[in-house]
Amino acid sequence: MGSDDLPTEVGRSVELFLSAIDEVAPGLVTGFYLVGSVALGDFRPRGAGRGQLTTASDIDFVAVTDQRVAGESREMTALSEAHARTVATFRRPNFDGVVLTWADLTTGPSLCPDVACAQESRFTPAGRSGVNPVTFCELAWHGIAIRGPQPTEIDLWADRKSLHEFTIENLRTYWRPWWQQNRQRRLLPLVVGLSAWFPVWGVLGVSRLHHLLATGTMTSKSGAGRYAQEVFDPRWQPIIAESLYLRTNGAEGHRNYRSPLARRRDTLAFVDIAIDSALAMPT
């Protein structure tokens, strides 16, 4: 996908942000790249659910500056104002990303300090959202250049060993606690577990990491669903197909559950065995 082929929702947010930043701080953002679902060809502007519990995609970006932007500088104010203007005009999809320097893109995430970033459309002057091997490798292998040279023309950090180690750590420190927390019989985990977001996030999210560890390559949520259909036991096919259906708004997969409780049960069971399977792979 090239910059001229962007989905309407993506193009309008990107155009507004770049025009706003150029207006208040000309020359500050010298590179701008799309990563995430847009870059992986799986952008879904609409989905089931609302708020944080929606299956719709976010717009994920990497903005690049020549020099570090930090503190309460004029440049930081400009970034904050441009982002605020963008999300005030287009509340959905979320406009999330990270602001790095060209030097950061070469040295990698471990040497990068806290930077300006946005998550769930909330901007912070110093954070680590997006400062990880996933963002850097997505940029190097799949990134869409809106401003600046193509990723293939830059000396970008993309270390497969670090990505592999980060994925294993993510399974251990995020996904296993996520499973433990959401299997509890308390009101909030139960409400979340009955949402359409729950199987999309859990089943397809863990399947993405399983795919990466098995193949060494990255895939989207929908791609992870197709992969899971091929490699997991037939008993898991109903929940995989349901998750793929919910992710693609019915374009793929099919509905299998009349009961959200049964869907929650099978989501948790699949996440449990998929984590174990992924962690058991030889390194």
Backbone as CSV, one residue per row, in Angstrom:
resi,resn,N_x,N_y,N_z,CA_x,CA_y,CA_z,C_x,C_y,C_z
1,MET,0.842,-1.200,0.000,0.000,0.000,0.000,0.873,1.244,0.000
2,GLY,0.628,2.172,-0.897,1.348,3.430,-0.925,0.555,4.522,-0.250
3,SER,1.171,5.689,-0.088,0.504,6.800,0.599,-0.737,7.264,-0.148
4,ASP,-0.770,7.045,-1.479,-1.934,7.466,-2.264,-3.116,6.518,-2.114
5,ASP,-2.886,5.346,-1.514,-3.928,4.331,-1.391,-4.443,4.191,0.033
6,LEU,-4.205,5.165,0.877,-4.592,5.065,2.279,-6.105,5.063,2.424
7,PRO,-6.626,4.304,3.399,-8.049,4.421,3.715,-8.407,5.868,4.054
8,THR,-9.628,6.253,3.758,-10.069,7.626,3.974,-9.818,8.094,5.397
9,GLU,-10.145,7.254,6.372,-10.005,7.636,7.779,-8.548,7.896,8.140
10,VAL,-7.655,7.137,7.527,-6.226,7.310,7.806,-5.710,8.579,7.135
11,GLY,-6.034,8.732,5.863,-5.531,9.868,5.107,-5.912,11.208,5.703
12,ARG,-7.156,11.322,6.185,-7.597,12.623,6.684,-6.905,12.976,8.008
13,SER,-6.687,11.975,8.890,-6.005,12.255,10.155,-4.539,12.593,9.924
14,VAL,-3.897,11.842,9.048,-2.490,12.095,8.747,-2.315,13.482,8.126
15,GLU,-3.168,13.814,7.172,-3.072,15.112,6.504,-3.259,16.257,7.491
16,LEU,-4.232,16.123,8.390,-4.491,17.186,9.360,-3.317,17.330,10.324
17,PHE,-2.788,16.213,10.811,-1.670,16.287,11.758,-0.452,16.943,11.126
18,LEU,-0.094,16.527,9.925,1.092,17.073,9.278,0.909,18.543,8.906
19,SER,-0.275,18.899,8.451,-0.508,20.315,8.132,-0.481,21.162,9.396
20,ALA,-0.991,20.618,10.498,-0.998,21.358,11.765,0.417,21.539,12.297
21,ILE,1.219,20.487,12.267,2.582,20.597,12.791,3.433,21.500,11.907
22,ASP,3.201,21.447,10.595,3.952,22.326,9.692,3.576,23.794,9.892
23,GLU,2.337,24.005,10.311,1.871,25.379,10.537,2.505,25.979,11.775
24,VAL,2.587,25.197,12.860,3.073,25.750,14.133,4.572,25.557,14.329
25,ALA,5.166,24.563,13.652,6.612,24.319,13.776,7.153,23.812,12.447
26,PRO,7.276,24.683,11.468,7.742,24.272,10.141,9.113,23.579,10.217
27,GLY,9.221,22.449,9.518,10.492,21.734,9.469,10.763,20.815,10.640
28,LEU,9.866,20.758,11.613,10.118,19.914,12.796,10.030,18.435,12.459
29,VAL,8.915,18.011,11.860,8.722,16.600,11.514,9.252,16.378,10.101
30,THR,10.393,15.705,10.022,11.038,15.477,8.720,10.798,14.073,8.187
31,GLY,10.179,13.234,8.998,9.795,11.897,8.547,8.497,11.484,9.194
32,PHE,7.658,10.767,8.463,6.394,10.303,9.029,6.036,8.982,8.366
33,TYR,5.807,7.955,9.198,5.578,6.593,8.704,4.379,5.970,9.422
34,LEU,3.667,5.137,8.697,2.557,4.382,9.274,3.005,2.954,9.525
35,VAL,2.621,2.451,10.682,2.899,1.068,11.055,1.583,0.434,11.495
36,GLY,1.628,-0.663,12.205,0.412,-1.283,12.722,-0.469,-1.869,11.641
37,SER,-1.770,-1.849,11.882,-2.717,-2.521,10.989,-2.744,-1.908,9.600
38,VAL,-2.497,-0.602,9.501,-2.469,0.035,8.178,-1.335,-0.556,7.354
39,ALA,-0.151,-0.611,7.942,1.014,-1.118,7.225,0.898,-2.605,6.915
40,LEU,0.192,-3.337,7.773,0.054,-4.780,7.584,-1.163,-5.154,6.736
41,GLY,-1.853,-4.156,6.197,-2.973,-4.407,5.301,-4.215,-4.933,5.974
42,ASP,-4.422,-4.563,7.241,-5.566,-5.093,7.980,-6.289,-3.978,8.738
43,PHE,-6.325,-2.792,8.169,-6.980,-1.673,8.840,-8.493,-1.822,8.768
44,ARG,-9.140,-1.774,9.938,-10.601,-1.925,10.051,-11.148,-0.711,10.797
45,PRO,-11.635,0.311,10.082,-12.066,1.546,10.739,-13.312,1.386,11.596
46,ARG,-14.090,0.370,11.323,-15.302,0.134,12.108,-15.282,-1.283,12.655
47,GLY,-15.852,-1.440,13.832,-15.883,-2.757,14.448,-16.959,-2.835,15.505
48,ALA,-17.076,-3.999,16.092,-18.044,-4.192,17.168,-17.536,-3.532,18.446
49,GLY,-18.459,-3.194,19.328,-18.091,-2.615,20.614,-17.900,-1.109,20.544
50,ARG,-17.626,-0.520,21.713,-17.471,0.926,21.814,-16.310,1.249,22.745
51,GLY,-15.798,2.483,22.618,-14.736,2.941,23.511,-13.510,2.067,23.423
52,GLN,-12.951,1.740,24.587,-11.772,0.891,24.620,-12.087,-0.551,24.242
53,LEU,-13.356,-0.924,24.310,-13.745,-2.299,23.983,-14.320,-2.377,22.576
54,THR,-13.592,-1.817,21.618,-14.006,-1.920,20.226,-12.998,-2.752,19.455
55,THR,-13.477,-3.454,18.451,-12.593,-4.259,17.612,-12.017,-3.448,16.456
56,ALA,-12.376,-2.164,16.352,-11.875,-1.319,15.265,-10.376,-1.061,15.424
57,SER,-9.726,-0.742,14.307,-8.290,-0.491,14.305,-7.956,0.915,14.799
58,ASP,-6.702,1.086,15.220,-6.135,2.394,15.482,-5.283,2.810,14.278
59,ILE,-4.922,4.082,14.220,-3.936,4.574,13.265,-2.626,4.705,14.029
60,ASP,-1.634,3.905,13.669,-0.354,3.882,14.372,0.724,4.525,13.509
61,PHE,1.481,5.462,14.095,2.473,6.192,13.311,3.807,6.308,14.044
62,VAL,4.841,6.583,13.263,6.151,6.976,13.778,6.490,8.309,13.136
63,ALA,6.573,9.356,13.949,6.998,10.672,13.474,8.474,10.832,13.791
64,VAL,9.221,11.426,12.873,10.674,11.523,13.034,11.106,12.980,12.984
65,THR,11.991,13.347,13.931,12.566,14.689,13.975,14.087,14.589,13.869
66,ASP,14.704,15.655,13.450,16.161,15.647,13.326,16.840,15.657,14.693
67,GLN,16.271,16.412,15.638,16.822,16.519,16.987,15.772,16.087,18.008
68,ARG,16.262,15.691,19.182,15.357,15.247,20.242,14.430,16.378,20.681
69,VAL,13.148,16.049,20.802,12.164,16.984,21.342,11.853,16.543,22.764
70,ALA,12.073,17.420,23.720,11.896,17.025,25.117,11.485,18.226,25.954
71,GLY,11.034,17.918,27.168,10.713,18.959,28.129,9.546,19.826,27.707
72,GLU,9.571,21.067,28.163,8.491,22.010,27.877,8.897,22.965,26.761
73,SER,9.485,22.402,25.735,9.990,23.214,24.636,8.864,23.657,23.707
74,ARG,9.173,24.627,22.874,8.226,25.083,21.866,7.848,23.947,20.928
75,GLU,8.847,23.105,20.611,8.595,21.986,19.702,7.649,20.961,20.327
76,MET,7.797,20.716,21.631,6.895,19.771,22.302,5.469,20.317,22.316
77,THR,5.348,21.611,22.580,4.031,22.234,22.559,3.392,22.105,21.181
78,ALA,4.197,22.265,20.148,3.687,22.152,18.783,3.188,20.745,18.503
79,LEU,3.941,19.743,18.924,3.511,18.350,18.722,2.204,18.082,19.464
80,SER,2.137,18.546,20.698,0.934,18.335,21.501,-0.275,19.008,20.871
81,GLU,-0.093,20.235,20.397,-1.209,20.976,19.801,-1.658,20.340,18.492
82,ALA,-0.715,19.900,17.677,-1.070,19.270,16.404,-1.815,17.963,16.638
83,HIS,-1.371,17.202,17.630,-2.059,15.951,17.942,-3.453,16.228,18.496
84,ALA,-3.553,17.214,19.393,-4.853,17.559,19.982,-5.832,18.008,18.915
85,ARG,-5.366,18.799,17.960,-6.230,19.268,16.885,-6.728,18.088,16.044
86,THR,-5.849,17.130,15.817,-6.210,15.969,14.997,-7.276,15.118,15.671
87,VAL,-7.076,14.786,16.947,-8.022,13.890,17.611,-9.313,14.607,17.982
88,ALA,-9.275,15.926,18.107,-10.513,16.662,18.346,-11.384,16.676,17.102
89,THR,-10.757,16.713,15.934,-11.499,16.743,14.670,-11.971,15.351,14.278
90,PHE,-11.101,14.369,14.457,-11.427,12.978,14.103,-11.226,12.113,15.350
91,ARG,-12.284,11.926,16.106,-12.182,11.217,17.385,-11.874,9.735,17.197
92,ARG,-12.297,9.182,16.095,-12.018,7.783,15.786,-11.567,7.693,14.336
93,PRO,-10.645,6.822,14.022,-9.933,5.905,14.911,-8.932,6.645,15.819
94,ASN,-8.481,5.939,16.862,-7.437,6.493,17.699,-6.217,6.830,16.850
95,PHE,-5.564,7.931,17.178,-4.371,8.382,16.459,-3.193,8.234,17.415
96,ASP,-2.483,7.111,17.287,-1.475,6.713,18.262,-0.106,6.596,17.604
97,GLY,0.920,7.008,18.324,2.242,6.887,17.735,3.344,7.345,18.655
98,VAL,4.538,7.443,18.077,5.733,7.771,18.834,6.565,8.751,18.017
99,VAL,7.266,9.654,18.708,8.112,10.646,18.062,9.568,10.292,18.339
100,LEU,10.293,9.907,17.299,11.680,9.472,17.416,12.580,10.370,16.584
101,THR,13.885,10.242,16.788,14.854,10.915,15.932,15.384,9.922,14.908
102,TRP,16.026,10.453,13.867,16.638,9.569,12.874,17.697,8.693,13.527
103,ALA,18.394,9.233,14.522,19.404,8.433,15.229,18.765,7.274,15.981
104,ASP,17.585,7.510,16.582,16.868,6.437,17.285,16.579,5.268,16.350
105,LEU,16.205,5.576,15.124,15.821,4.537,14.179,16.998,3.631,13.837
106,THR,18.200,4.130,14.016,19.394,3.339,13.740,19.857,2.558,14.966
107,THR,19.783,3.186,16.145,20.328,2.541,17.343,19.361,1.574,18.013
108,GLY,18.054,1.762,17.832,17.084,0.813,18.356,16.430,1.228,19.655
109,PRO,15.415,0.475,20.094,14.593,0.884,21.236,15.302,0.842,22.585
110,SER,16.262,-0.063,22.767,16.887,-0.200,24.088,17.702,1.031,24.471
111,LEU,18.209,1.774,23.493,19.000,2.974,23.758,18.177,4.250,23.684
112,CYS,16.888,4.104,23.452,16.013,5.261,23.290,15.456,5.690,24.649
113,PRO,15.538,6.975,24.996,14.949,7.439,26.258,13.430,7.532,26.143
114,ASP,12.778,7.951,27.208,11.354,8.257,27.118,11.157,9.381,26.103
115,VAL,10.113,9.257,25.300,9.884,10.212,24.213,8.422,10.615,24.165
116,ALA,8.138,11.634,23.378,6.745,12.022,23.146,6.022,10.891,22.423
117,CYS,4.827,10.571,22.881,4.070,9.480,22.266,2.594,9.641,22.593
118,ALA,1.781,8.858,21.922,0.333,8.905,22.148,-0.219,7.492,22.139
119,GLN,-1.076,7.195,23.088,-1.748,5.897,23.161,-3.217,6.139,23.473
120,GLU,-4.083,5.464,22.708,-5.523,5.676,22.810,-5.846,7.165,22.679
121,SER,-5.133,7.809,21.751,-5.295,9.227,21.415,-4.926,10.181,22.534
122,ARG,-4.228,9.683,23.570,-3.775,10.554,24.656,-2.285,10.817,24.501
123,PHE,-1.923,12.070,24.353,-0.539,12.472,24.117,0.193,12.666,25.435
124,THR,1.448,12.201,25.503,2.289,12.446,26.667,3.661,12.893,26.193
125,PRO,4.278,13.860,26.863,5.591,14.349,26.435,6.724,13.366,26.675
126,ALA,6.545,12.419,27.594,7.611,11.472,27.910,7.000,10.122,28.287
127,GLY,7.149,9.159,27.424,6.617,7.827,27.688,7.344,6.798,26.843
128,ARG,6.872,5.559,26.925,7.548,4.485,26.185,6.571,3.699,25.310
129,SER,5.374,4.212,25.123,4.437,3.539,24.234,4.992,3.551,22.810
130,GLY,5.195,2.391,22.246,5.752,2.282,20.900,7.258,2.171,20.859
131,VAL,7.928,2.365,21.985,9.391,2.239,22.013,9.723,0.791,22.327
132,ASN,9.632,-0.057,21.334,9.851,-1.493,21.514,10.228,-2.136,20.182
133,PRO,10.734,-3.357,20.211,11.149,-4.019,18.968,10.025,-4.203,17.952
134,VAL,8.780,-4.319,18.404,7.671,-4.516,17.466,7.531,-3.302,16.552
135,THR,7.479,-2.118,17.129,7.340,-0.898,16.328,8.509,-0.740,15.362
136,PHE,9.715,-0.939,15.868,10.901,-0.753,15.034,10.941,-1.751,13.880
137,CYS,10.590,-3.012,14.155,10.620,-4.025,13.098,9.469,-3.835,12.108
138,GLU,8.304,-3.435,12.596,7.203,-3.125,11.679,7.596,-1.998,10.735
139,LEU,8.255,-0.983,11.285,8.692,0.129,10.447,9.683,-0.342,9.391
140,ALA,10.646,-1.137,9.795,11.688,-1.581,8.870,11.143,-2.503,7.791
141,TRP,10.225,-3.382,8.155,9.775,-4.430,7.234,8.477,-4.097,6.511
142,HIS,7.641,-3.257,7.132,6.312,-3.022,6.552,5.901,-1.548,6.507
143,GLY,6.710,-0.653,7.032,6.317,0.736,7.191,5.950,1.430,5.883
144,ILE,4.957,2.308,5.959,4.517,3.108,4.807,5.032,4.532,4.986
145,ALA,5.844,4.986,4.056,6.423,6.328,4.135,5.424,7.367,3.629
146,ILE,5.070,8.299,4.488,4.245,9.446,4.098,5.142,10.658,3.860
147,ARG,6.168,10.775,4.673,7.163,11.842,4.523,8.529,11.236,4.849
148,GLY,9.514,11.514,3.999,10.851,10.987,4.229,11.146,9.810,3.320
149,PRO,12.373,9.287,3.378,12.765,8.176,2.503,12.011,6.894,2.830
150,GLN,11.963,5.982,1.869,11.356,4.680,2.091,12.147,3.919,3.157
151,PRO,11.486,3.080,3.959,12.213,2.315,4.978,13.383,1.510,4.417
152,THR,13.244,1.016,3.203,14.324,0.228,2.600,15.536,1.082,2.255
153,GLU,15.382,2.401,2.274,16.471,3.304,1.929,17.197,3.838,3.157
154,ILE,16.783,3.399,4.345,17.348,3.909,5.594,18.014,2.761,6.354
155,ASP,19.032,3.106,7.121,19.681,2.127,7.996,18.845,1.994,9.267
156,LEU,17.832,1.151,9.220,16.902,0.998,10.336,17.279,-0.192,11.219
157,TRP,17.111,0.005,12.517,17.307,-1.100,13.468,16.171,-2.086,13.288
158,ALA,16.517,-3.372,13.131,15.507,-4.435,13.045,16.197,-5.743,13.411
159,ASP,16.229,-6.034,14.690,16.965,-7.191,15.200,15.996,-8.323,15.532
160,ARG,16.093,-9.403,14.789,15.154,-10.520,14.973,15.311,-11.184,16.339
161,LYS,16.527,-11.277,16.829,16.735,-11.895,18.131,16.058,-11.082,19.232
162,SER,16.214,-9.771,19.175,15.564,-8.918,20.177,14.047,-9.005,20.071
163,LEU,13.528,-9.059,18.854,12.083,-9.184,18.654,11.584,-10.504,19.222
164,HIS,12.338,-11.580,19.003,11.975,-12.898,19.536,11.942,-12.865,21.059
165,GLU,12.973,-12.283,21.668,13.040,-12.217,23.129,11.925,-11.336,23.694
166,PHE,11.629,-10.232,23.017,10.556,-9.346,23.460,9.214,-10.056,23.407
167,THR,9.009,-10.869,22.374,7.750,-11.600,22.225,7.561,-12.606,23.351
168,ILE,8.614,-13.324,23.687,8.532,-14.286,24.787,8.232,-13.567,26.101
169,GLU,8.917,-12.459,26.324,8.683,-11.685,27.541,7.253,-11.142,27.585
170,ASN,6.734,-10.738,26.443,5.365,-10.238,26.374,4.365,-11.334,26.739
171,LEU,4.598,-12.537,26.288,3.726,-13.660,26.649,3.750,-13.917,28.155
172,ARG,4.917,-13.804,28.742,5.070,-14.104,30.169,4.565,-12.991,31.072
173,THR,4.813,-11.743,30.683,4.529,-10.629,31.598,3.236,-9.882,31.287
174,TYR,2.717,-10.029,30.065,1.425,-9.408,29.750,0.330,-10.453,29.577
175,TRP,0.553,-11.410,28.678,-0.538,-12.305,28.308,-0.896,-13.323,29.393
176,ARG,0.108,-13.883,30.079,-0.244,-14.817,31.149,-0.969,-14.105,32.283
177,PRO,-0.530,-12.931,32.760,-1.333,-12.199,33.750,-2.698,-11.767,33.222
178,TRP,-2.767,-11.422,31.926,-4.058,-11.060,31.324,-5.032,-12.225,31.427
179,TRP,-4.554,-13.411,31.118,-5.391,-14.613,31.217,-5.812,-14.853,32.659
180,GLN,-4.877,-14.734,33.594,-5.181,-14.979,34.999,-6.197,-13.975,35.532
181,GLN,-6.041,-12.736,35.151,-6.954,-11.702,35.633,-8.358,-11.892,35.078
182,ASN,-8.461,-12.193,33.787,-9.774,-12.256,33.150,-10.517,-13.554,33.395
183,ARG,-9.885,-14.539,33.965,-10.609,-15.767,34.307,-11.259,-15.677,35.677
184,GLN,-10.984,-14.593,36.389,-11.586,-14.425,37.706,-13.083,-14.158,37.580
185,ARG,-13.808,-14.616,38.553,-15.267,-14.448,38.553,-15.654,-13.185,39.314
186,ARG,-15.165,-12.050,38.794,-15.541,-10.747,39.334,-16.282,-9.976,38.251
187,LEU,-16.959,-8.898,38.662,-17.859,-8.211,37.740,-17.127,-7.650,36.525
188,LEU,-16.032,-6.909,36.745,-15.361,-6.263,35.620,-14.786,-7.275,34.621
189,PRO,-14.018,-8.287,35.054,-13.547,-9.274,34.085,-14.683,-9.981,33.352
190,LEU,-15.806,-10.189,34.043,-16.934,-10.852,33.410,-17.538,-9.957,32.320
191,VAL,-17.719,-8.684,32.613,-18.287,-7.755,31.625,-17.376,-7.654,30.408
192,VAL,-16.076,-7.509,30.641,-15.124,-7.432,29.533,-15.145,-8.722,28.728
193,GLY,-15.215,-9.840,29.428,-15.187,-11.144,28.773,-16.393,-11.431,27.900
194,LEU,-17.482,-10.737,28.131,-18.687,-10.953,27.324,-18.728,-10.063,26.082
195,SER,-17.743,-9.174,25.935,-17.724,-8.251,24.802,-17.157,-8.918,23.556
196,ALA,-17.470,-8.345,22.395,-16.904,-8.848,21.134,-15.409,-8.588,21.068
197,TRP,-14.951,-7.544,21.749,-13.521,-7.220,21.765,-12.695,-8.339,22.363
198,PHE,-13.252,-9.045,23.337,-12.496,-10.008,24.139,-11.865,-11.120,23.299
199,PRO,-12.615,-11.863,22.483,-11.977,-12.903,21.675,-11.057,-12.357,20.594
200,VAL,-11.398,-11.183,20.043,-10.525,-10.597,19.016,-9.164,-10.277,19.628
201,TRP,-9.165,-9.625,20.778,-7.924,-9.262,21.433,-7.166,-10.501,21.916
202,GLY,-7.871,-11.421,22.569,-7.209,-12.580,23.165,-6.781,-13.632,22.159
203,VAL,-7.718,-14.145,21.390,-7.422,-15.239,20.458,-6.466,-14.787,19.362
204,LEU,-6.775,-13.667,18.740,-5.935,-13.214,17.625,-4.639,-12.582,18.125
205,GLY,-4.695,-11.948,19.288,-3.487,-11.349,19.838,-2.427,-12.381,20.165
206,VAL,-2.795,-13.441,20.865,-1.833,-14.486,21.196,-1.418,-15.261,19.946
207,SER,-2.335,-15.438,19.007,-1.993,-16.130,17.763,-0.946,-15.356,16.966
208,ARG,-0.968,-14.031,17.027,0.048,-13.219,16.353,1.435,-13.529,16.909
209,LEU,1.524,-13.627,18.219,2.821,-13.900,18.834,3.270,-15.328,18.553
210,HIS,2.327,-16.255,18.534,2.629,-17.647,18.188,3.188,-17.701,16.763
211,HIS,2.547,-16.976,15.856,2.990,-16.918,14.462,4.398,-16.357,14.358
212,LEU,4.681,-15.288,15.106,5.999,-14.675,15.026,7.085,-15.631,15.506
213,LEU,6.826,-16.311,16.621,7.827,-17.237,17.141,8.013,-18.445,16.225
214,ALA,6.942,-18.855,15.555,7.015,-20.035,14.677,7.657,-19.717,13.341
215,THR,7.422,-18.503,12.819,7.848,-18.196,11.449,8.943,-17.128,11.371
216,GLY,9.099,-16.345,12.430,10.057,-15.254,12.398,9.560,-14.037,11.638
217,THR,8.296,-14.034,11.238,7.726,-12.921,10.487,6.518,-12.348,11.232
218,MET,6.135,-11.140,10.835,5.023,-10.458,11.485,3.760,-10.611,10.653
219,THR,2.633,-10.604,11.332,1.348,-10.674,10.638,0.335,-9.821,11.377
220,SER,-0.789,-9.585,10.722,-1.871,-8.792,11.308,-2.761,-9.680,12.171
221,LYS,-3.761,-9.081,12.813,-4.722,-9.874,13.578,-5.471,-10.851,12.669
222,SER,-5.921,-10.379,11.509,-6.631,-11.276,10.597,-5.698,-12.367,10.080
223,GLY,-4.471,-11.984,9.760,-3.488,-12.977,9.334,-3.228,-14.001,10.415
224,ALA,-3.224,-13.570,11.666,-3.033,-14.490,12.778,-4.199,-15.472,12.886
225,GLY,-5.414,-14.983,12.587,-6.563,-15.876,12.608,-6.458,-16.962,11.547
226,ARG,-6.024,-16.590,10.366,-5.842,-17.588,9.295,-4.762,-18.590,9.668
227,TYR,-3.705,-18.075,10.240,-2.620,-18.947,10.687,-3.117,-19.923,11.752
228,ALA,-3.870,-19.406,12.725,-4.375,-20.262,13.797,-5.292,-21.356,13.264
229,GLN,-6.073,-21.047,12.239,-6.937,-22.056,11.636,-6.135,-23.210,11.063
230,GLU,-4.914,-22.931,10.630,-4.082,-23.955,10.013,-3.308,-24.798,11.016
231,VAL,-2.916,-24.209,12.146,-1.954,-24.905,13.013,-2.544,-25.447,14.313
232,PHE,-3.717,-24.971,14.726,-4.261,-25.435,16.000,-5.273,-26.555,15.803
233,ASP,-5.435,-27.339,16.834,-6.309,-28.499,16.841,-7.746,-28.123,16.449
234,PRO,-8.478,-29.058,15.800,-9.856,-28.775,15.373,-10.779,-28.303,16.493
235,ARG,-10.514,-28.711,17.718,-11.402,-28.300,18.811,-11.401,-26.781,19.005
236,TRP,-10.360,-26.111,18.526,-10.265,-24.661,18.698,-10.789,-23.886,17.497
237,GLN,-11.210,-24.588,16.477,-11.652,-23.889,15.269,-12.883,-23.002,15.470
238,PRO,-13.866,-23.391,16.290,-15.018,-22.493,16.485,-14.641,-21.123,17.046
239,ILE,-13.774,-21.082,18.072,-13.438,-19.785,18.663,-12.517,-18.993,17.743
240,ILE,-11.678,-19.664,16.985,-10.825,-18.956,16.022,-11.685,-18.340,14.924
241,ALA,-12.616,-19.111,14.388,-13.494,-18.613,13.325,-14.370,-17.467,13.826
242,GLU,-14.853,-17.556,15.056,-15.657,-16.475,15.640,-14.831,-15.194,15.766
243,SER,-13.609,-15.341,16.241,-12.734,-14.184,16.413,-12.422,-13.531,15.073
244,LEU,-12.168,-14.340,14.062,-11.874,-13.820,12.725,-13.102,-13.128,12.146
245,TYR,-14.260,-13.679,12.380,-15.514,-13.069,11.920,-15.706,-11.689,12.559
246,LEU,-15.483,-11.608,13.866,-15.664,-10.343,14.573,-14.631,-9.313,14.135
247,ARG,-13.412,-9.766,13.883,-12.357,-8.850,13.452,-12.643,-8.267,12.068
248,THR,-13.153,-9.086,11.165,-13.332,-8.664,9.771,-14.755,-8.228,9.451
249,ASN,-15.583,-8.054,10.485,-16.984,-7.662,10.271,-17.708,-8.635,9.345
250,GLY,-17.387,-9.911,9.483,-18.093,-10.939,8.733,-17.489,-11.304,7.398
251,ALA,-16.394,-10.648,6.998,-15.778,-10.955,5.707,-15.067,-12.305,5.726
252,GLU,-14.607,-12.722,6.894,-13.946,-14.016,7.047,-14.471,-14.679,8.309
253,GLY,-14.223,-15.986,8.416,-14.683,-16.725,9.576,-16.190,-16.874,9.585
254,HIS,-16.744,-17.261,10.718,-18.203,-17.371,10.846,-18.581,-17.405,12.315
255,ARG,-19.839,-17.110,12.596,-20.336,-17.100,13.963,-20.588,-18.528,14.435
256,ASN,-20.201,-18.786,15.690,-20.380,-20.113,16.247,-21.024,-20.113,17.635
257,TYR,-21.190,-18.932,18.228,-21.604,-18.885,19.626,-22.891,-18.085,19.789
258,ARG,-23.866,-18.707,20.368,-25.081,-17.999,20.745,-24.939,-17.437,22.147
259,SER,-24.040,-18.022,22.932,-23.843,-17.605,24.315,-22.507,-16.877,24.477
260,PRO,-22.517,-15.597,24.890,-21.253,-14.900,25.178,-20.449,-15.567,26.295
261,LEU,-21.141,-16.227,27.217,-20.437,-16.933,28.285,-19.612,-18.090,27.731
262,ALA,-20.198,-18.833,26.792,-19.461,-19.930,26.173,-18.287,-19.402,25.361
263,ARG,-18.495,-18.271,24.697,-17.416,-17.660,23.919,-16.290,-17.200,24.835
264,ARG,-16.632,-16.626,25.963,-15.620,-16.215,26.945,-14.848,-17.423,27.455
265,ARG,-15.546,-18.488,27.766,-14.897,-19.702,28.266,-13.884,-20.233,27.261
266,ASP,-14.276,-20.316,25.992,-13.381,-20.878,24.983,-12.241,-19.918,24.640
267,THR,-12.491,-18.612,24.736,-11.407,-17.644,24.543,-10.316,-17.855,25.578
268,LEU,-10.715,-17.944,26.834,-9.742,-18.133,27.901,-9.015,-19.471,27.769
269,ALA,-9.742,-20.506,27.397,-9.109,-21.819,27.239,-8.099,-21.807,26.094
270,PHE,-8.455,-21.138,24.991,-7.534,-21.078,23.856,-6.300,-20.255,24.215
271,VAL,-6.490,-19.096,24.829,-5.351,-18.264,25.199,-4.394,-19.047,26.100
272,ASP,-4.926,-19.821,27.007,-4.111,-20.623,27.921,-3.225,-21.608,27.154
273,ILE,-3.818,-22.382,26.260,-3.017,-23.399,25.557,-2.108,-22.771,24.508
274,ALA,-2.539,-21.647,23.921,-1.707,-21.003,22.899,-0.459,-20.383,23.525
275,ILE,-0.588,-19.818,24.728,0.585,-19.294,25.436,1.560,-20.425,25.726
276,ASP,1.055,-21.535,26.274,1.913,-22.673,26.563,2.594,-23.202,25.313
277,SER,1.845,-23.281,24.216,2.411,-23.775,22.969,3.512,-22.861,22.457
278,ALA,3.278,-21.552,22.543,4.271,-20.598,22.049,5.546,-20.647,22.885
279,LEU,5.381,-20.709,24.211,6.550,-20.725,25.076,7.320,-22.039,25.011
280,ALA,6.680,-23.093,24.529,7.343,-24.403,24.418,8.154,-24.540,23.128
281,MET,8.032,-23.557,22.213,8.785,-23.648,20.958,10.284,-23.545,21.224
282,PRO,11.094,-24.303,20.492,12.548,-24.199,20.663,13.035,-22.820,20.258
283,THR,14.013,-22.303,20.994,14.557,-20.984,20.692,15.717,-21.059,19.694
